[in-house]
Amino acid sequence: MEKCVLTVLKWKINDPTSLEFIYALDQQLSLPSYLLSGVEQLLILMSLKQEFCRYLPSVKAMAALVSCMTIQRQGLPSLVNEALSLMTRSEEEVCIIEQCSKNLLYLYTTYESNVGHSNPSTCADVANKEFSHYVTGC
């Protein structure tokens, strides 16, 4: 399983906004929650924090992944706090992640009332659609 996950990551790491990437990760990571923690998934998806800072659309993929596969398990506040504590942060990074956490909270509420977590593909679609409106630069 771990080898398969790493293969998927290598396959799509250069295109973190791809829904195929999100779906592939969902297939590999949603069941074996012991394999990678939410924070590890977050850090892998960011790949390198420099890329994360330069390429804001990757936040969409990160948001979809985190909201679909880790919010239920860890809860958003602990996930964001742990991620922030693990990273060496520039002001830009902090601002983007804080904005993302607010948007994730909004999206999580939306999912709970409208979509739920039964369909990760729908969850990813909604996240990408919503983030085009709610993710903003600093």
N, C-alpha and C positions, 0 to 999 in steps of 0.2 A: 504493500500500500504506500509506504513512504517513498519508494523509488518511483512509483506512478505519479505521486504528487509532485515530486521534484521534476519529473519529465514535463508535466503540464506547466509548471512554473517556467521552465526554460523555454518552452514552446511559445508562450505568450507574454513573457516578461517585458518585451519591447513594445507591446501594445496594451497597456493596462486599462484602457478604456473599452476594450473589446468586450461585448456581451458574451462572446464565445469563451473568453478568458474567465469571466465571472461564472458562467454555467459549468465550465470544466472544473473550476475550483469548488463550486458547490457540490458537484457530484463526488469529488474526492474528499472534501473536508467536512461535509455536513454531518455524516454519520460518525466517523472516528474522532470525536471531539478531544480525545486524549492525545491525538497526534500532534496538533499544533494549537497553542492557546490563541485566543482572540488577538492578543498583542503581537504574537509571532506572525499571525496572518497579516495583521496590519503592517508590520515592519517589512515583511516580504513583499507585500503589494506595493509599498512605497519604493522598494528595491534599494535605492540610494536616496537619502534624504535630499541631496542636491537635486535629483531628478524630480522629486516631489515638489520642491519649491519652484522649480522652473516650469513645471507642466501641470497647471491647475486641474485640467480635466481628469487627471488620474484620481483626484478626490472623488469623482463620481463612482469610479469602480471600487475604490476603497469603501465608500459609503454603502454601496449595494452589498458588498461582501460582508462588511461588519454588521449591517442591519439584518441581513438574512441569516447569518450563521453564528453570530456571537452575542447579540443583544439578549436573546432568551437565556443563554448560558451564564453570562457574566453580569449583564446589566450595563447600560451605557455609561453611567458615571464612573464606575470602577475601571472600565476599559479605557476610557479617555484619560483618566488620571494616571493609570499605570503607563500608558503609552507616553504621556508627557514626561513622566518621571524618568523613563528610560532613554529619552532622546536628549542630545545636546542641541539646544534650540536657538535659532535666530528669532528675531521679532516676527519676521514673515511667517516662519513655521508655526509659532505660537498662535498668531492671528488666524492662519488658515485652519488649524486644528480646532481652535475654539469656535470659529464660525461653523466648521463642519459639525462639531458636537451639538451646537444649537439646532442646526438643520436636521441632524439625525434624530434629535428628540422630536422635532416636528414630524418627520417622516414616520417615526415609530408610532406616534399617536395616530397618524393617518392609516398606517397598516392595521393597527389594532381595531380601528373603527370600520375600515372599508375592505381591506384586502386580507389581513391576517398573515400568517406565516406558512400556510399550507402549500403555497406554490412559489418556490424560490425564484423561478423564471419571471413570474409576474412581479415579484418583489423587486428584482433587478430592473425590470422595465420601468416600474414606477419610480424607483430611485433615480434612474437616469433622466427620466422626464422631469421629475420634480426638481432635481438639482440644476437643471438648465435655468430654472427660475430663482432658486433659493441660494445657490452657492455664489458668493460674490467675493471679489478681491478685497484687499484691505486698503 
